[in-house]
């Protein structure tokens, strides 16, 4: 392809850019269908299952949530949750409930 004429008239000389093999042949390009694919590792599936189990457990926890939140707020505001005893108690409850980090 000769592009020397582009600045003169905006034309491109195309006579020299076709090879002998391309003459008389048409090239058809058929796009491949798009494929969306994801591979989730065994560890990822296990983590998702653990998170879903915890979420289901939280959703199934019956009782009066408003009263539970109000009680926790009163304890927080009074400073009852600031000591080592409160922290150790929370850690024991987490351990005994089977809590595991994800």
Secondary structure, 3 states (H helix, E strand, C coil): CECCCHHHHCCCECCCCCCHHHCCCCCCCCCCCCCCCCCCCHHHHHHHHHHHHHHHHHHHCCCCHHHHHHHHHHHHHHCCCCCHHHHHHHHHHHHHCCCCCC
